[in-house]
Amino acid sequence: MGASHFLKYITLYPLLKRPAFIFRCRPSPDLTDSSARNRNSACFDLQEQGLRATFDSTAYKMKKISLWFIAFLLALSSLSAQVKVDSLWRVWKNVTLQDTTRLNAMQQLTYSYVNRDPDSTRMLAQAQLAFAREKGLSGWQARALNSIGLSHRFQSNYPKAIQHYEQSLALLAKVNDRNFMATVYRNMADVYRVQSNLPKAIDYITKSMKLAEETGDQKKAADGYVSIATVYYEIPGQDSIMLQYLEKARKIYEGLKDEAGLSFVYGNLSAVYLDRDEFDKALIYSEKTMALQQKSGNMHGLATSLHNRAIIRSYQGRHREALADFDREIEIFQAIGDEEGLADAYISMGDLWLQQHRYPMAIRVCSQALRIARKLGSPNQEEMYACECLYTVYQMQGNYRLALEYLEQAGSVKDSLQQYETEQMLKQMEIQRQMAIDSLGREKENFRIQMAHQQTLRHKDRTLNWLTVGVLSVLVVALAFLVRMLYFRRRSQLLQLRSDELERQQLLNEVALLRSQVNPHFLFNSLSILSSLVRVNADLSEQFIEQLSRSYRYILEQKEQSLVTLRTELEFIQAYSFLLKIRFEKKYDLRIELPEEILDTCKIAPLTLQLLIENAVKHNRMSVKEPLVVTVSVENRTLLVKNRLQLRATAPVSTGVGLQNIINRYALLTKCTVWAGEAGDEFVVKVPLL
């Protein structure tokens, strides 16, 4: 497809990444001309250095690809120029209104500045954050932190943006706000995308789309289609798939009358058609995008669209108009403080001056781009592109000394970028390797512990059997020497003693066997969950492993104990319940309604609550609409564990680990019995507190 194109095109919301600024040389056919020979030499030198340079004395084409890639947030009504700032400010200052009403007004007020003035956005969001913290409203704190992250993103401060997004996610997980989590995930994907970390960007897009599907949010689903389309743009020959996703998004946005979303779709379509050299179509969609952005006051998006239109006009030979668009773009980026966008605009303008052989002008703007790029911190791509631009200009002028200097600088930056990417990949590979080693080691250790435990139980059984045989032998010998008149009475007493002892011993053996079954049964379920989770979410897997470790440590430490305090059992149940929530998500919930004063004074048999919760999970159906809620409360020194009867259609096969275990153990500990049965529409278990 002809010359390599460069266009900033919109994917989703105006946060930009600007990939390589590419030049490609075309040798002149007239080798008798000394300037042509110099240009040919420059082309060959560039190719030997592995850089791509472009110069065509008659038609010089360029296109800048820039993936805009942030979440649902900026498409809210806050982006509209019709936002009534004064009205929102009055609502925020009205202390008689509800806290949530005031915070909602401040949220909209914050968004009204996000594209035009990131500093004002941050100031307002910090005021919102302070108020939400004072009132203890975690969800609104998360929204304020997300806004602060956006303000940093618009100013290319990526580490701070990620930091605030992660803080926002932590609070949203605490309040289980899955809808807004999808927004923050896409914002994080944007930051990783602009830093060329595509695997992480794709991972966060996928998380966002999954949450959008679960919550039935059409707007976020459309945003996801646009984001996925941008990924396919990176793959050669996938334009048709990209257009399919954009068409899906367009239909949803039109149904929702979402002008912000439509502007992003039009911008992407402009980029695709420009890539196909269909300049008229590209210009039509670019101007549609600009019209919507001017209407909404989206200054950052307008700057990008001006860049796009300048590129398209340069294709059409309308250089004067293209330069005017670049000038307006630069004014906007200077006003909003986007250094990265400013450097990018200067580089593209330098390319346009180069097309017209206006070398001093090209040197001036590319030098400005280089100064700005170096302020962003090294290594960064803008610095490399600016060096390449200056290299090409000086090469064309025949100033080989300066050309060589900038060529070396460009190569140095390029090497630094490649080294950084290699280091990041090696770090990820090392983390994955270490996780695999740790997982294998834990599995081996658990297996060894299980085998040792089974061997101990077998040894105890053999000892008890020999002891029983010895006692019986002694009794038989003693009975032989009893006088005849006491024979029947003595025999009756001995038989009764034997019966009681055997019954008690059988009960002890059953309890010991049931205890031994809890460990592998619990471990098997947990490992099954982990095996499905570890490929989906590494961070959540790490939390899962930590809670599993705490739970299993409790089982091992308390297996030989007859009683533990209620507080100790509850600490274990919190970890165990975390594992169940990972497994069943919103389908399961545990409610603890116990007074603080009894937690350290009352005791129960260890693993009692775990077995009762497991029994409820096993025999009851669960769904998001009808979650299984297990309630733990107390009544007259009796622990009540109950759940609503939602019996499964097909009864599961019982393994023997459950209520009978608890009943048998309490028979050895107290005369008070364990009661279990149905009470109305609930299944209730009453366990005496000791």
N, C-alpha and C positions, 0 to 999 in steps of 0.2 A: 504494500500500500504506500506508494510514493515516499515522501519524506516523513520522518517521525514527527508526530503531533504532540503538542502540549496544551492541555486545557484544564483549568480547574473546573471540576464539575461537582454538582451537588449530589450527595447521597442522602444524608439525613442530618439536618441541623448544622449550623455554621461553626464547626470547629475543624480546622484544616490541617491536612498533611500535604506537603509538597514534595513529590519525588523528584527524580533526577532531571536536571536541566540538560538536555541532550543536543549536541551539535553533530551534524553529519556532513562530511565534505563531499563535494562532487567535483572531480578534476576538470579543469577547463580543456576543451578540445583544441584550443589554439596554443601550441607549445612554442610558437615563435615569440610570443609576448612574454617579457620578463616577469611582469606581475602575475601572469597566469602560471609561469613556472614556479614562482614563489608560493602561489596558492596550492599548486599540486604537491610541492614539497611539504607544505604544512599539513596537508591531508595525510600524506604517507607517514609523517612523523607522529601524528595523532594516533593513527591506527596501530603503529608499533608500540606506543605507550599504553594501548588498551583503552583509550578514551574515545568517545564518539563526538565528532564535531560536525557541524553543518554549515555550509556556506554555498549559496547558489547566486551567481551574479544577476540572474534574471528573476528568479522566484525562490524565496526563502521561506519555507513553511515551518511552523512550530505549533505545538499544542501542549498545554500543561495539564497533566492529570492530577487531580487533588481530591482525595476521598473525604467527604464531609460525612460524619458518622457519629451522631450523638443521639440521645434518647428522646422519648415522647415529651419530655419536659418543655423544650423550647417551642413545641407546636401548640401549646396551650393558648388560651385567649390572651395571655400576657404579652404575646408578640404582636398583638394587634395595635395599630395606631390609635384605635378608638378607646384604648384603656383610659379611663378617666382618673388621671393621677391625683388631681385635687380631691376628688370624691373618695378615693381609696385612702389618701392621707388623713382625711377627716375621720373616716371609720377607724383607722389605727389609733388616732389620738383620743377617741371617745372611750373613756374608761368605764362608762356605764354599760357598754356592750359586752357580750360573752367573749371569753378569751379566744375561743376558736374562730369567732367572727372577725376579731381584730387580726389574728394571725393569718387568716385567709386573705384579708385585705393587704397585709404586708407582703404576703407571698406573691400576689399579683403585682404589687408595686415593684417588688424586686425584679420580677421577670420583665417588666416594662423597660428596664434599663439594661438588661443583660447583653443585648446586641450592640448597644450604643455606648455604654459607659460602664465597663467592668468594675472600676473603682467604686462608683456609686452603688452598683449591685452588691459588692462585698460589704460596704458600710451598712446598707439596709439589712442584709442577711445577718450580719453580726448582731444588730439590734434585735432582730427576730429571734436569733439563737439565745440571747441573754434572757429575753422574756419567757421563751419556752422552757428554759432551764429553771427559771424562778418558779414557774407553775408546775414543773415536773411532767411536762408533756413530751414524751420521747419521740412520738411520730413527727411533731412539728420541729423538734430539734434536728431530726434527720433531714427534713426538707430544707432547713436553713443551711445545714452543712453541705447539702448537694448544691445549693445556690452558690455558696462560697467556692466549692470545687469548680463550678462553671466559670466563675469570674477569673480564677487562676488559669483555667484552660484557655480562655479567650486571650490571655496575655502570655500564652506558651509556657507557663510555669507548671510543667507536667507532674513533678514529684509532689508538689503541694495539692494539685488537683486530685491525684490518686489518694493521698493521705485523707483528704476530707470525704471523698467518696467512700472509702473503707469505714470511716467513722459513721457515716450515714447508714451504711449497710448493717453495721453492728446494732444500731438502735432499731432499725426496721425489723431485723430478725427478732429482737426482743419483744416487739409489739405485734409481730407476725403480719406486717403490712406487705403482702406479696405483690400487690399491684404497683406500689411505688418502688419496690425492689427491682422490678423489671426496668423502670426508668433509669435507676442508678447503674444497673448492669450495662445498659447500652452506653451510658456516659463513660464508664470505665473502658468499654470496648473501643470507644472513640480515641481515648488517650493512647491505648496500646496500639491502635491502628496507625496513628500519626507517628508513632515511634518505630514503625515497621515490625512490631511484634505480632505478626498475623495469627499464630496459633492462639495466643491469649485473646486477641480481639474476636476471633471466631468463637472461642469458648464462651465469652461473655455475651455475644449476640445470641448464641444458642440458649443460654440460660434465660435471657430476656424474653425470647420468643416462647419458650416453654411456659413461663409464668403468664404471659399474655394469653396463651391458649387455655391454661387452667382457669384463669379469671374471666374468660370470655370478652376480653377487651379488643374490639375490632381496630381501634386506633393504633394500639401497640402492635397488633398483627400486621397492619399495613406498614408501620415503621420497620418491622422486621423484614418484610419483603424487600423494602428499599435497601436495607443494610446488606442482605444476602446478595442482592443484585450487584452491589459494589465489589463483593468478593469475587463474583464471577467475571467482573471486568478485568481482574488481574490475570485471568486465565485466557490465553490466546484462543480465538475461535469460538468463544462462548457468548457472543453478542446476542444470539437469538434467545438463549436462556435468560440473560439479563433483561431483555425486552419483555419476556413473559412475566417475570416478577414485577417489573415496573408497571405493567398493565394491570396486574392484580391489585397493586397498591393504588393505582389511579382510580379504579372503580370504587374501592372502599372510601378513599378521600372524597370523591365526588358525592357518594351517598351520605357521608357525614358533613358535607359542605366545608371541608377543612382546606382553606386556601393555603395555609402554611405547608401542609403536606403536598398539595398539588404543585407548589413552587419547587419543591425538592424533586418531584418526579419529572417536571418539565426540564429542570436543570440537567438531570441525568440523561434524559432523552436527547438534549442538545449535545451532550458529550459523545453519546453513541453515534449520532448521525455525523458529527464532525470526524469521528474516527473512521467513518465510512466515506469521508470526503463529500458528503451531501451537505454542502455549506448552506444552501437556502433553508433546508429544514432545520439545521442546527441553529441558524439565526432566528427563525420563527420561535422555536422553543426557548431560546435564551431570552428573547424579549418578553415572552409570556411570563417567564420567571421574574424578570426585573419589574414588570408591572405589578405583580403580586407582592414583591418585596417592598417596593416603594409605598404601596398601599398600607402595608403592615408596619412600616418603619423599621424593617430589619436591615440595619446598616451594614452589619458584617456580611450578610447574604448579598446585599446590593453590591458591595465591593467585589465579591467573588463573581457575580454576574457581569459586572463591568469588565473584569479581567477576561471572562469567557467571550464576551462580545468583541473585545479588542482583538483576541486571537482570531476569531472568525473573520473580522474585517481585514485583518492582515492577510488572510488567505485570499480575500477578494481584491487585494491590492489597494484597499482604502486606508493607507498608512496614516494620514492626518487624523482621521476619525479614530483609528485605533490608539494613537498617542493621546488623544483627548480622553479616551476611556481610561487609559493607564493613569493619567494625571488625576482624574477623579477618584480612582481606586486608591492611589497613594494618599490623597487628602483624607479619605475615610479611615484608612488604617492608622494614619498619624493621629487622628482624633480619638480613636478608641484604644490606642496603645498596643496594637498587635504588631510586634517587631518582626515576627516570622512572616506574616503576610506582607509587611512593608518590604522586607528583603526580597521576597519572591516577586513582588511587583517590579522592583528595580531591575532584577535579573531579566524578566521578560521584556521590559522596556529596552534594556540594553541589546537584547536579541533583535528587537525591531529596528533600532538604530543601525545595527550591524547589517541588516538586510539592505538598508539604504546607503551603505558605505560611509555612514557618518561616524567615523571611528572616535573622534574626541568625545562626542556625546555618549557613545557606548561605553568608553572608558570611565566617564564621569559617573554614570548611573551604576555600572557594575562595581566601581570602587565604593560607592555608597552602600550597595548591597553587601559587600564584603565587610565593611565596618560594622554594619548592623548584625550580620551573621555571627561575627566573632564575639559580639556582646551577648549572644544567646548562650554561649558556652560550647566548648568543643567536646567531642566531635559532633558536627551537624552537617546535614546535606547542603543547606543553603551556602555554607562556606565553600564547599567543594564546587558547587555550581558557579558561584561568583568567580572563583579562581579559574575555572574552565573558560568562563566568558572572557575574562581579561587575557588569558592565554591566547584565545582565538583572535582577539582584536590585535594584540601586539604581534602575533604571527602574521596577520594579514598586512600589518604596517611594515613588516620586515625588521621589527625590533626584537631580534631573537634572544638577546640577553634577558630582557624583562619577560618575554614569553616563556623562556626556560624556567625562570624563577617561579612564575605562577603555575607552570606545569608541575614543578616539584612540590609546590604547596598543595595543589589539588591531589597529587598522588599520595602525599602524606596524610591528608584528611581522609581520603578514601581508605587507606590502609588502617587508620584508626577506627573508622566505622566498621570495617570488616573484622578487625580484632575484637571490637566490642560485641558484635553479633556472635562471634565464635565463643567468646567468654560466657555470654548468656546461655548459649546452647549447651556448653559443657557443664555449667552450673545446674541446669535442668536435668541433664543426663545423670549427674552425680547424685542429685536428690532422689531421682527415681531408683537408682541402683541401691542407695542406702536404705530406702523404704522397703525394697524387696528383700534385702539381707535381714533387716530387723524383723520383718514379718515371718520369714522362714525360721529365724532363731526363736521367736516366741512360740511358733507352732511346735518346734522340737521340744522346747522346755515344757509346754503344756502336756505333750504326749508323755514325756518322762514322768511328770508329776502324777498323771493318771495311772500309769503302770505301777508306780510305787504305792499309790493308794490302794489299788486292787490287790497287790501282793500283801499289804498289811491286813486287809480284810480277810483274805484267805487264811493267813496265819492265825488270826483271832478265831476264825471258825474252827480250825483244827484243834486249837487249845480248848475251846469250849466243848467240843465233841469228846475229847479225851477226859475232860473233867466230868462230864455227864456220865460217861461209862464207869469211871471210878466211883462216883457217888452211888450209882446203882448197884455196883458190886458189893460195896460196903453194906448197903441196906439189905441186900439178899443174905449176906452172912449173918448180920445182926438178927434178922427175922428168924433164922434157923435156931437160935438159942433162946428165943422167947418162950415163956411158959405157955402151955396149951390154952389155959383159961383166958390169957390176954392176947392170944393170937389174932382173933378176928378184929378186936378193937384196935390193936396196934397196926394191923394190916390196913384198916380203914383210914387211920391217921396218915400212914405212910403214903397211901395212894392219893390222899387229898393233897399232901405236900408235893408229891411228884407232879400232880396235875397243875397246881398253882405255879410251880417252878417252870415247868415246860411252857405253860401259857405265857408267862412273863418273858421267858427266854425267846420264845417265838416272836413275841412282840418287839423285843430288842433287835432281833435279827432282821425283822421286816423294816424297822425304822432305819437300821444301818444300811440295808439294801436300798431303801428309797433315797437316803442321803447320797449314796454313791451314784444313783441314777440322775440326780439333779445336775451334777457337774457336767457330764458329757452332753446331756439334753440341752442345758442352757448354752454351753459352748457351741454346739452344733447349730442352733438357731442363730446365734450371734455371728458366727463365721459365714453362714449363708447370706446374711444381710450385708456383711462387709464385702464379700466377693462380688456382689452386684453394685455396691456403692463405690468401690475403690477406683473403677474406671470412669465414673461419672464426675465425681467431685473429690479431688485430693484433699482439700482443706477440711471438708466435712468428714472424710474418712479418718483424718488424723484425730479429730474430736471424738469420733466414734471409737477408735482404738483406745483412746485415753479413758473414756467412760467404761468400755469393756474391761480394761485392765483393772480399774477400781472395783467394778462389780465382781470380777472373778477373784480378785484378792480377798474381798470380803467373804466369798464362799469358802475359800481355802482357810482363812483365819478363823472363821466361826463354825466350821463344820463339826468340831468336837465339843463346842460349847452347848450347854443345855439351855441357857437363857442369855439374852442381851437386852440392853436398855432400848426403849422405844425410839430414842433419838438415833442410836446406832443403826437400827433397822431402817429408819426413814432416810438416813444419809445414803444407804445402799439403794433404797427404792428410787431415790431421785436419779441416781446414775442408771439404774435399770430402766426407769421410765424414759430417760433420754434415748436409750437404745430402741425402745418400742416406738417412740415418736419418729425416729429416723426411718423405722420400718413402715409405719402406717400413716405418718404425717398427720393430717387433720382428721383422720378416721378414729383416733384414740386420744383420750385425755384422762389425767389422774388428778383428783381433787383431794387435798389433805385438809381436814377440818378438825385439828387436834389442838387443845389448849397447851400453851408452852409449859405450864407447871407440871404436867404429867410425863413429859418426855424423858426426864432423867430419873423419875421415881418409879415408873412402871416398866415391867419387863415382859418380853414375849420370847417364844422359841425362835431362833434364827431362821431366816428364809420363809417365815410364815406368810408375810405379805407378798413376797415374790411368787410363791406357789398359788396364792389366791388370785393375783393379777393374771398370772399365766393361764390359770383355769378359766377366768372370764374371757380372755382373748381367744382361747382355744374353742370354746363352746358357743360364742356369740358372733353374729355377723357384724360387719362394720362398713360404713361408707361415709362420704363427706356430709351427706344429708342427714344420716343417722349415725353419728359417731358413738363409739363405745366409751361411756364415761364411768369410771370406777371411782367411788367415793369412800374415803376412810374417815370415820368419825368415832366418837366414844359415847357410851351411855351406861351409867352405873358401873364403872370399872369393867366395862365390857367393850372390846374393840369391834366396831361394826364395819364390815366391808361389803358394799352392795353395788349392784349395777342393774340397769334396766334389762329385762329379758328380751333379747333379740336373737333367739336361738337360730342356729344355722339350719338350712333346709335338710342337709345330710349330716348326721351326727358323726363327729370324728372318732377314729379308733383311739381308745384310752390306753395310755402307757402305764397307768398305775401311779403316776406321780401327781399328787393333787390333794384333794380333801382328805383321803384316807391317811395320807402321810401326817397331816396336821392332827387328825383325831387320835391316831396312835401315839404320837409324841406327847400330846397333852394328857393322855391316859396315864403316862408314866410320871408326869410332872405335878398333876393336881387332880382332885376329885371333881372339880368343875369341868363340865363337858363342853365340847365344841358343838354348836348347833348350826346347821346349814339347811336352807330350804327356800321355797318361794313365799313372798309376802306381797300379795297383790300382783303388780306387774314388774316386781323386782326380785332378784335373787340375792339373798342376804346370808352372810356368814357371821356368826357371833363367836368371838374368841375371848376367853377370860384373860384379863391382865393380871400378872403375878407380881 
